[in-house]
Amino acid sequence: MSIDSLNWQILKCLQENARITNAEIGRRVGVSSPAVAERIKKMEDAEIIQSYKTLISPFQTGYQLKAIITLRAFMGMLKPFLEKVKTYDEVINCYRITGNENIVMEVVLKNQQHLEKFIDQLIVYGETKTQIVLSDVVSHNSVKPLK
């Protein structure tokens, strides 16, 4: 399925507010509510739209520290880690990457002590490097149309 200009406009509306009504999207993009619903359904069926989520502020829920942690897995420990990482509540994003490290994770933690305990859990799988996030400069969980 190709994504035309109208579909990109609909996706932008949904990315800004997944709870927006089809009627409001239609008003914004200049088509009827049923036309919006049909396009959204087609994009869901094609798995262009994969899910609808509620984004929760970690800072407003007691997680005051965000960090980027890379892991260079020990020999034979990558596969066990790939299963274990799915159980960590602290991990909000995890990627398997190329380069010297195997894994990069974005994590949220309550404080320094929480970070220390979390790293202690990771070091059985490999060597870690940790960077503390000071602020979000650009934060996208979506694809934007190329110009």
C-alpha positions, 0 to 999 in steps of 0.5 A: 500500500502506498501512502499518499499525501492525504494518508500522511495528513491523517497519520499526522493527526493520529500521531498528535492525538490518537483519540481524535475523532474521524470527523475532526480528522476529516475537517482538518484534511478536507474529506468525509468522516467515512473516508477517513475511517476507510483510510485508517482501516486500510492502513491498520490492515496493511500494518502501517498503523500498528497500535494506539498507545497511551504515553505516560510521563516517567517524571510525573510517575516517580521516575526521575532519571532517564539513561541510555545504557549500551551493553557489550554481551559476553560470549554466549550471553546475548541470546539469554539477555535478549529474553531477559530484557523483555522482563525489565520494567525500567526499559522503555526502548531496546535495540540490537545494534551494530558496532562494538556494543550489541545492545542500546537501551533507553531506561527510566529509573527512580534515582541513582540507587535504582540505576546502580541496582539495575546495572548490577542486574545487567553486568552478568550479561556483559559490559555496560556503558551508561549515559544520563539523559539531560533533556529530550531534544527531539522525541519521535516515535513515528515516521515523518514523510520525506520531502 
